[in-house]
Amino acid sequence: MSSSLLAGRVALVTGASRGIGAAVARALGAHGASVAVNYLRSAEAAARVVADIEKSGSRAIAVAGDVCDLAQVRTMVATATEALGPIDVLVCNVMVGTDRIGARAGAARGGASGGCFIDTPDGIASVRDAVASQLDATLACCHAVVPGMRRAGGGSIVLIGASTTHNPYPVPVEIAAAKSAQDAVGRSLARELAPDNIRVNTLAPGFVPTDANAGPFQATLIAHTAEVTPLPKPILPEDVADAVVLLTSDLASKVTGTFVPLDGGRTLI
């Protein structure tokens, strides 16, 4: 599906070379936005996303950068702005350190770490590091784009959260803790940036099967989620992308400070 709903907008999507971020970038482009596709290491994958966006008729570039590093983020934003124009849509999608988190969680399920993150210094450090990295990434990106949004008279920021922050289910504690911290930042930003006509919303998917969480426990999580979810169909990256399009468009021009669960009703249970 394509439209001109976001025509004239310039979007930066972090972690957009694969999974949810790639789907979001493609959807924004399909609806008319120019898109900066951020990646860290996957240059070829990012280039494929750029090519898909260009095929849909929109402009796009790939921008490399570690979103936890403020200097790199500033360079990334400057590059995107020079190529596409001032950024008025930011989608903070990155969850830092998923490989490490998955390895620790897998070890815990197997009993290798004593069964609980709190039992070992490594488990405690993993949670602390996840929270710090998530906040570094979110704050750096918002810091870099907000001045331009102010000059342009407004903008839209969507933070990709996790519905597990409101109703925990079997996902690593690192994700729940890191995304909870981001939720708090999002609410404060929404209040403080409202006078600048900058909207900030959190979109909180449930479990979304992607290559980022592929592994021996993915099928188990899919089955468990279906058993305890009122709408048991798996949530796809494209479902998240469609919701981002809505939140960044004028259809949601009065919507800010919200936490939007996208989990098939899981947060009702």
KEFI-389328 format. One line per 2 residues: number of its first residue (from 1); their letters; for each residue x, y, z of N, C-alpha, C. Coordinates in steps of 0.02 Angstrom, whole numbers. Example, Ala and Ser with C-alpha at 12.3 -4.5 7.8 and 13.67 -1.06 7.14 Angstrom:
<pts>
1 = AS = 660/-284/390/615/-225/390/660/-165/390; 642/-112/354/684/-53/357/645/2/394
</pts>
This chain:
<pts>
1 = MS = 42/-60/0/0/0/0/44/62/0; 26/112/-40/63/174/-42/16/233/-44
3 = SS = 41/292/-24/0/352/-25/47/412/-20; 18/471/-19/57/533/-9/46/560/61
5 = LL = 26/517/107/10/538/175/68/575/208; 129/554/194/188/584/225/230/623/175
7 = AG = 201/644/121/238/681/70/268/744/100; 331/757/84/365/816/110/400/805/176
9 = RV = 388/749/208/421/735/272/489/702/260; 533/714/307/598/680/307/604/642/373
11 = AL = 617/577/367/618/533/426/686/502/435; 706/495/498/765/457/517/741/397/558
13 = VT = 759/337/535/741/276/571/805/242/594; 812/232/659/872/199/684/863/123/681
15 = GA = 920/89/672/918/17/667/873/-7/611; 881/24/552/833/13/498/857/-34/443
17 = SR = 910/-71/456/935/-116/404/900/-184/405; 862/-198/458/830/-263/463/769/-259/510
19 = GI = 730/-311/510/676/-319/559/626/-263/559; 606/-242/619/556/-190/626/578/-125/594
21 = GA = 641/-106/605/666/-43/578/662/-40/503; 680/-95/469/677/-97/396/605/-91/373
23 = AV = 559/-125/406/488/-121/387/462/-50/396; 482/-18/451/460/51/463/487/98/408
25 = AR = 551/91/393/581/134/342/545/126/275; 532/63/256/498/51/192/427/81/192
27 = AL = 392/74/248/323/99/251/322/175/248; 367/208/284/370/281/281/383/304/209
29 = GA = 429/270/176/443/287/107/384/275/61; 349/220/73/290/203/31/236/255/38
31 = HG = 234/290/94/183/341/105/210/412/93; 267/416/58/289/481/32/347/514/67
33 = AS = 370/488/124/424/520/160/492/503/128; 538/550/133/608/536/120/637/505/183
35 = VA = 680/455/176/700/416/234/776/407/239; 803/422/297/872/406/314/872/340/351
37 = VN = 905/291/322/907/223/348/971/213/388; 964/214/454/1024/206/496/1042/132/503
39 = YL = 1108/120/504/1133/52/516/1200/59/553; 1221/4/583/1285/4/617/1338/-34/577
41 = RS = 1322/-98/560/1370/-139/523/1343/-166/457; 1277/-170/450/1247/-205/393/1237/-158/334
43 = AE = 1291/-137/302/1287/-89/247/1248/-117/188; 1258/-180/172/1224/-210/115/1149/-214/128
45 = AA = 1130/-234/188/1059/-238/205/1027/-169/203; 1062/-119/229/1036/-50/227/1027/-27/155
47 = AR = 1074/-45/112/1070/-25/42/1008/-56/9; 991/-117/28/931/-149/0/868/-113/22
49 = VV = 867/-91/85/809/-52/109/803/13/71; 859/47/61/860/109/22/833/97/-48
51 = AD = 856/43/-80/833/27/-148/757/15/-149; 731/-18/-98/659/-31/-95/620/35/-90
53 = IE = 645/80/-48/612/145/-40/613/184/-105; 670/184/-138/675/220/-201/628/190/-254
55 = KS = 620/124/-253/573/92/-300/501/115/-288; 486/133/-225/419/156/-209/408/229/-229
57 = GS = 461/262/-252/455/331/-276/480/384/-229; 508/364/-172/533/412/-123/609/413/-121
59 = RA = 636/465/-92/709/471/-86/731/436/-22; 793/410/-23/820/377/36/895/376/33
61 = IA = 927/375/91/999/364/96/1011/319/156; 1068/285/154/1090/246/212/1140/288/251
63 = VA = 1133/290/317/1179/328/359/1205/283/414; 1271/273/414/1302/231/464/1312/271/528
65 = GD = 1307/237/585/1320/270/647/1299/230/707; 1339/233/760/1322/203/824/1278/252/862
67 = VC = 1214/235/872/1168/283/901/1180/294/976; 1225/256/1005/1244/269/1075/1300/321/1081
69 = DL = 1328/341/1024/1384/388/1022/1358/455/996; 1355/505/1039/1325/569/1021/1360/601/962
71 = AQ = 1426/597/959/1462/628/903/1442/595/837; 1437/528/837/1417/493/776/1345/510/757
73 = VR = 1302/517/807/1232/534/792/1228/603/761; 1265/651/787/1265/718/759/1288/717/686
75 = TM = 1340/679/672/1364/672/603/1311/640/559; 1279/589/585/1227/553/548/1169/599/531
77 = VA = 1147/639/578/1092/686/567/1113/740/517; 1174/764/523/1198/815/476/1200/788/405
79 = TA = 1223/726/398/1226/695/332/1156/686/302; 1110/663/344/1041/653/320/1009/719/302
81 = TE = 1021/770/342/991/836/329/1018/866/265; 1082/859/253/1112/886/192/1083/852/130
83 = AL = 1073/786/135/1050/748/77/975/753/65; 936/754/119/863/748/112/824/809/136
85 = GP = 855/849/179/820/906/209/813/897/283; 787/947/318/780/943/391/736/884/413
87 = ID = 758/850/464/721/792/489/662/814/531; 602/792/513/544/808/554/509/746/580
89 = VL = 536/686/566/511/624/594/570/583/618; 569/564/682/621/520/710/587/458/737
91 = VC = 612/400/717/588/337/745/647/303/779; 645/301/846/697/270/886/680/196/894
93 = NV = 710/155/852/693/84/849/746/40/882; 806/63/888/862/21/909/852/-6/980
95 = MV = 864/-71/987/874/-103/1052/945/-128/1052; 987/-98/1092/1059/-111/1090/1075/-177/1125
97 = GT = 1122/-215/1097/1148/-274/1131/1103/-334/1132; 1061/-343/1081/1014/-399/1082/1050/-466/1081
99 = DR = 1107/-470/1048/1144/-533/1046/1167/-553/1115; 1194/-505/1153/1217/-520/1220/1158/-538/1265
101 = IG = 1103/-501/1257/1044/-514/1298/1017/-584/1285; 1013/-602/1221/987/-668/1204/1031/-723/1232
103 = AR = 1096/-713/1230/1142/-764/1256/1133/-773/1332; 1127/-716/1368/1118/-722/1440/1052/-754/1457
105 = AG = 998/-734/1422/932/-761/1436/930/-836/1421; 963/-856/1367/965/-927/1351/1002/-967/1404
107 = AA = 1057/-939/1428/1093/-973/1481/1051/-979/1544; 1012/-926/1560/970/-928/1620/916/-981/1614
109 = RG = 886/-986/1554/834/-1037/1545/863/-1107/1552; 926/-1114/1533/957/-1179/1538/986/-1194/1607
111 = GA = 981/-1145/1651/1005/-1155/1719/1078/-1138/1728; 1112/-1116/1675/1184/-1103/1679/1200/-1044/1723
113 = SG = 1153/-997/1733/1168/-938/1773/1133/-939/1841; 1109/-997/1861/1074/-1001/1925/1001/-987/1920
115 = GC = 975/-975/1859/904/-969/1849/875/-899/1852; 913/-849/1876/887/-781/1882/943/-731/1871
117 = FI = 927/-677/1837/978/-627/1822/1010/-598/1885; 973/-596/1939/999/-565/2000/1050/-608/2036
119 = DT = 1058/-670/2014/1102/-717/2050/1176/-707/2035; 1192/-671/1982/1262/-665/1963/1279/-592/1948
121 = PD = 1341/-573/1961/1363/-505/1941/1354/-492/1867; 1366/-542/1826/1357/-533/1754/1285/-519/1736
123 = GI = 1238/-553/1770/1167/-540/1758/1147/-470/1777; 1171/-446/1834/1157/-378/1856/1187/-327/1807
125 = AS = 1249/-340/1787/1282/-294/1740/1245/-292/1673; 1218/-349/1652/1183/-352/1589/1121/-307/1589
127 = VR = 1085/-307/1645/1025/-265/1651/1046/-191/1653; 1095/-176/1694/1118/-106/1700/1143/-80/1632
129 = DA = 1181/-120/1597/1209/-98/1533/1154/-89/1481; 1103/-132/1482/1048/-125/1434/1010/-60/1444
131 = VA = 997/-43/1507/962/19/1522/1004/79/1501; 1068/79/1518/1111/135/1500/1117/143/1424
133 = SQ = 1125/87/1388/1132/91/1316/1068/116/1283; 1010/93/1308/947/115/1279/937/190/1288
135 = LD = 952/214/1347/945/285/1360/996/326/1319; 1057/301/1314/1107/336/1273/1081/344/1201
137 = AT = 1054/290/1173/1031/291/1104/972/339/1095; 923/334/1138/864/375/1132/879/449/1143
139 = LA = 916/464/1196/931/533/1212/976/566/1159; 1025/528/1134/1070/557/1084/1031/575/1020
141 = CC = 987/531/999/950/544/937/902/602/946; 867/604/1002/821/659/1014/859/725/1019
143 = HA = 915/724/1054/956/785/1061/977/811/992; 993/766/946/1019/788/882/966/814/835
145 = VV = 904/789/841/853/810/792/806/865/818; 800/872/883/752/920/910/766/993/889
147 = PG = 828/1016/888/839/1086/867/812/1099/797; 822/1053/750/796/1062/683/720/1061/682
149 = MR = 690/1018/722/617/1016/727/590/1082/753; 624/1110/803/601/1175/830/603/1228/776
151 = RA = 658/1230/738/664/1280/685/610/1272/632; 590/1210/620/540/1196/569/468/1205/594
153 = GG = 461/1216/658/394/1226/686/359/1164/710; 396/1108/716/366/1048/744/396/984/715
155 = GS = 372/929/740/397/864/718/363/808/756; 384/748/741/355/689/773/410/640/790
157 = IV = 410/616/852/457/566/875/418/505/898; 436/447/872/405/384/894/460/341/925
159 = LI = 449/321/986/495/276/1021/466/206/1017; 504/159/990/481/90/988/496/58/1055
161 = GA = 442/45/1092/449/16/1158/433/-58/1158; 403/-82/1212/385/-152/1217/326/-158/1266
163 = ST = 274/-194/1246/216/-199/1290/232/-237/1354; 288/-272/1354/308/-308/1415/322/-261/1473
165 = TH = 332/-196/1460/343/-150/1515/280/-140/1557; 222/-156/1527/159/-150/1564/130/-216/1585
167 = NP = 152/-270/1554/127/-337/1572/181/-387/1555; 229/-397/1601/286/-439/1585/266/-511/1565
169 = YP = 298/-536/1514/292/-606/1495/362/-629/1477; 371/-692/1458/439/-718/1453/484/-686/1401
171 = VP = 509/-626/1416/562/-596/1377/617/-576/1427; 677/-567/1404/731/-549/1450/717/-485/1489
173 = VE = 737/-485/1552/726/-427/1595/760/-365/1567; 815/-374/1531/850/-317/1502/804/-276/1458
175 = IA = 763/-310/1418/718/-275/1373/664/-238/1413; 635/-272/1462/583/-240/1502/610/-179/1539
177 = AA = 670/-185/1567/698/-130/1605/719/-72/1560; 752/-88/1504/775/-36/1458/717/2/1427
179 = KS = 666/-34/1405/610/-1/1374/567/37/1425; 565/14/1488/530/51/1540/564/119/1551
181 = AQ = 630/119/1552/666/182/1559/652/228/1500; 649/200/1440/634/241/1381/562/268/1385
183 = DA = 515/227/1410/446/251/1417/444/314/1460; 481/313/1515/481/371/1560/509/433/1526
185 = VG = 563/423/1488/591/479/1450/541/505/1400; 506/461/1366/457/481/1316/401/524/1345
187 = RS = 377/505/1403/323/545/1434/348/615/1452; 409/618/1479/436/684/1497/449/726/1434
189 = LA = 475/695/1382/488/732/1321/423/758/1291; 370/718/1293/306/739/1265/281/802/1299
191 = RE = 288/806/1364/266/865/1400/310/925/1385; 376/914/1386/421/971/1379/428/997/1308
193 = LA = 414/954/1258/420/975/1189/354/996/1158; 299/987/1194/234/1006/1167/231/1080/1147
195 = PD = 260/1127/1185/258/1197/1164/293/1210/1098; 337/1163/1078/372/1170/1014/336/1132/958
197 = NI = 276/1107/973/237/1069/924/273/1005/902; 311/977/948/345/913/935/309/859/975
199 = RV = 281/811/940/244/757/971/290/699/986; 280/667/1043/321/609/1062/274/554/1086
201 = NT = 277/497/1054/234/440/1072/275/376/1075; 254/331/1117/285/265/1121/239/213/1090
203 = LA = 265/176/1043/229/120/1013/260/56/1041; 219/15/1073/245/-41/1112/221/-108/1084
205 = PG = 258/-137/1038/238/-202/1013/246/-257/1065; 207/-310/1055/220/-371/1091/277/-408/1057
207 = FV = 279/-473/1065/333/-511/1034/326/-512/959; 378/-488/924/379/-485/851/436/-531/827
209 = PT = 420/-587/797/474/-631/772/513/-597/715; 577/-590/725/622/-562/673/688/-599/676
211 = DA = 733/-583/631/798/-614/632/838/-593/693; 819/-537/724/855/-514/784/843/-559/844
213 = NA = 785/-594/846/772/-639/903/767/-711/880; 792/-725/820/791/-794/796/835/-838/840
215 = GP = 814/-900/847/852/-946/888/807/-1001/916; 835/-1042/959/798/-1100/983/736/-1083/1024
217 = FQ = 732/-1022/1051/675/-1005/1094/621/-966/1058; 633/-948/994/584/-907/959/518/-943/950
219 = AT = 520/-1005/930/458/-1043/919/420/-1051/984; 456/-1061/1039/423/-1068/1105/387/-1003/1124
221 = LI = 420/-946/1112/390/-882/1128/329/-868/1084; 332/-887/1020/275/-878/976/216/-917/1001
223 = AH = 227/-980/1020/173/-1023/1044/145/-997/1109; 189/-978/1155/165/-953/1220/125/-889/1211
225 = TA = 149/-844/1169/113/-781/1159/44/-793/1130; 39/-839/1083/-26/-855/1053/-75/-882/1104
227 = EV = -50/-921/1152/-93/-952/1203/-124/-900/1250; -89/-845/1261/-112/-797/1313/-132/-730/1283
229 = TP = -144/-727/1218/-161/-664/1185/-231/-668/1155; -275/-619/1170/-343/-620/1143/-345/-624/1066
231 = LP = -302/-586/1033/-295/-591/960/-230/-628/947; -232/-693/938/-171/-733/941/-128/-733/878
233 = KP = -147/-697/825/-105/-696/765/-39/-663/780; 16/-690/754/82/-660/766/84/-587/742
235 = IL = 119/-545/779/129/-475/759/189/-473/713; 180/-441/656/232/-438/606/265/-369/606
237 = PE = 327/-365/582/359/-299/576/316/-249/537; 280/-273/487/238/-230/447/180/-201/488
239 = DV = 156/-238/538/104/-212/582/130/-152/621; 191/-158/646/222/-103/682/232/-43/636
241 = AD = 254/-57/575/266/-4/527/203/36/512; 147/1/503/84/35/489/64/83/545
243 = AV = 75/60/607/58/103/664/104/164/667; 167/155/649/214/212/648/191/264/596
245 = VL = 170/240/538/145/286/487/88/327/515; 41/296/548/-15/332/578/9/385/628
247 = LT = 52/365/674/74/410/727/115/469/701; 148/460/645/190/515/619/153/558/569
249 = SD = 92/540/553/53/578/503/9/630/536; -21/672/495/-68/722/521/-132/691/549
251 = LA = -144/628/534/-202/593/563/-197/589/639; -135/594/664/-123/591/737/-95/657/762
253 = SK = -114/713/731/-84/778/747/-97/801/818; -148/774/850/-163/793/920/-142/739/970
255 = VT = -106/690/946/-87/634/989/-14/642/1011; -5/648/1076/63/650/1104/62/623/1175
257 = GT = 118/597/1196/125/570/1264/91/504/1274; 73/469/1220/37/407/1227/84/347/1230
259 = FV = 58/294/1260/89/228/1259/40/183/1223; 58/161/1163/11/123/1121/33/50/1118
261 = PL = -1/6/1154/16/-65/1149/-5/-93/1081; 38/-130/1050/23/-164/988/39/-238/999
263 = DG = -6/-271/1035/9/-338/1059/-50/-385/1057; -99/-369/1015/-157/-413/1009/-199/-418/1072
265 = GR = -194/-368/1116/-232/-368/1177/-197/-401/1236; -133/-417/1228/-96/-452/1282/-96/-411/1346
267 = TL = -94/-345/1342/-92/-304/1403/-158/-304/1440; -211/-333/1410/-275/-339/1445/-274/-394/1497
269 = I = -229/-442/1489/-230/-502/1531/-196/-489/1598
</pts>
